[in-house]
Amino acid sequence: MAFQPIVNLETQTIFAHEALVRGLNNESAQAIFQHINDSNRYLFDQACRTTAIRLAAELHIPCFLSINFLPNAVYEPERCIRTTLEAAENHGFPIEQIIFEITESEQITDLVHLRKIVEYYRARGFKTAIDDFGAGYAGLNLLSEIQTDLIKLDMALIRGIDQDKVRQAIVKGVLQVAGELSSLVIAEGIETQAELITLQGLGINLFQGFYFAKPAFQSLAQIPLDRFVTVV
């Protein structure tokens, strides 16, 4: 696993660390996902959860831990969550600090089943998020069916937004919808100060991206102090 921070500029704190899949020698997530199929998807999903929780406990993460999960790997939420609960208990990591992100790396085959998963997770005290919103399979259709605590805007919406009125209008619309649904919005993929200034001006406070820190392999990334400065 590698960990990348999600920053809250309103409070000038780290809101969460996202656990990102890596190979044993820091190979990319893309390289790992090439080996995932129907025969190993469930075990892979479970292994990622337990590994992320174990490392988070070892690194003494004091904030939220964000873990991606594969919706099609969760057959019965009650059974699948058992391993997560056991890992959290064994390693002393509070379940109320865990966020489950619905990843868009594969098409969701059963929205009713996914809704059941999200509702079950939230009832057990976990936070939930839609990852990469605005790209792939994570769009308005998914949001109309599944309500989560957080919505993470895909970096395709963020890239160059300071010079793109269309992207700005889209993000404004998403923020209005998210507000009515009581969901927090995270802008991921921030690479420049200009992007950050524009997004702050639109009302976003939670950010993730290389501008703050690249993912750190098996450790927590260090953020330069000047990155916490509110620029608007």
Secondary structure in CASP SS format (residue, H / E / C, confidence):
PFRMAT SS
TARGET T0000
AUTHOR 0000-0000-0000
METHOD secondary structure of the structure
MODEL  1
M C 1.00
A E 1.00
F E 1.00
Q E 1.00
P E 1.00
I E 1.00
V E 1.00
N E 1.00
L C 1.00
E C 1.00
T C 1.00
Q C 1.00
T E 1.00
I E 1.00
F E 1.00
A E 1.00
H E 1.00
E E 1.00
A E 1.00
L E 1.00
V C 1.00
R C 1.00
G C 1.00
L C 1.00
N C 1.00
N C 1.00
E C 1.00
S C 1.00
A H 1.00
Q H 1.00
A H 1.00
I H 1.00
F H 1.00
Q C 1.00
H C 1.00
I C 1.00
N C 1.00
D C 1.00
S C 1.00
N C 1.00
R H 1.00
Y H 1.00
L H 1.00
F H 1.00
D H 1.00
Q H 1.00
A H 1.00
C H 1.00
R H 1.00
T H 1.00
T H 1.00
A H 1.00
I H 1.00
R H 1.00
L H 1.00
A H 1.00
A H 1.00
E H 1.00
L C 1.00
H C 1.00
I C 1.00
P C 1.00
C C 1.00
F E 1.00
L E 1.00
S E 1.00
I E 1.00
N E 1.00
F E 1.00
L C 1.00
P H 1.00
N H 1.00
A H 1.00
V C 1.00
Y C 1.00
E C 1.00
P H 1.00
E H 1.00
R H 1.00
C H 1.00
I H 1.00
R H 1.00
T H 1.00
T H 1.00
L H 1.00
E H 1.00
A H 1.00
A H 1.00
E H 1.00
N H 1.00
H H 1.00
G C 1.00
F C 1.00
P C 1.00
I H 1.00
E H 1.00
Q H 1.00
I E 1.00
I E 1.00
F E 1.00
E E 1.00
I E 1.00
T C 1.00
E C 1.00
S C 1.00
E C 1.00
Q C 1.00
I C 1.00
T C 1.00
D C 1.00
L H 1.00
V H 1.00
H H 1.00
L H 1.00
R H 1.00
K H 1.00
I H 1.00
V H 1.00
E H 1.00
Y H 1.00
Y H 1.00
R H 1.00
A H 1.00
R C 1.00
G C 1.00
F C 1.00
K E 1.00
T E 1.00
A E 1.00
I E 1.00
D E 1.00
D E 1.00
F E 1.00
G C 1.00
A E 1.00
G C 1.00
Y C 1.00
A E 1.00
G C 1.00
L H 1.00
N H 1.00
L H 1.00
L H 1.00
S H 1.00
E H 1.00
I C 1.00
Q C 1.00
T C 1.00
D C 1.00
L E 1.00
I E 1.00
K E 1.00
L E 1.00
D C 1.00
M H 1.00
A H 1.00
L H 1.00
I H 1.00
R C 1.00
G C 1.00
I H 1.00
D H 1.00
Q H 1.00
D C 1.00
K H 1.00
V H 1.00
R H 1.00
Q H 1.00
A H 1.00
I H 1.00
V H 1.00
K H 1.00
G H 1.00
V H 1.00
L H 1.00
Q H 1.00
V H 1.00
A H 1.00
G H 1.00
E H 1.00
L C 1.00
S C 1.00
S C 1.00
L E 1.00
V E 1.00
I E 1.00
A E 1.00
E E 1.00
G C 1.00
I C 1.00
E C 1.00
T C 1.00
Q H 1.00
A H 1.00
E H 1.00
L H 1.00
I H 1.00
T H 1.00
L H 1.00
Q H 1.00
G H 1.00
L H 1.00
G C 1.00
I C 1.00
N C 1.00
L E 1.00
F E 1.00
Q E 1.00
G C 1.00
F C 1.00
Y C 1.00
F C 1.00
A C 1.00
K C 1.00
P C 1.00
A E 1.00
F E 1.00
Q C 1.00
S C 1.00
L C 1.00
A C 1.00
Q C 1.00
I C 1.00
P C 1.00
L H 1.00
D H 1.00
R H 1.00
F H 1.00
V C 1.00
T C 1.00
V C 1.00
V C 1.00
END
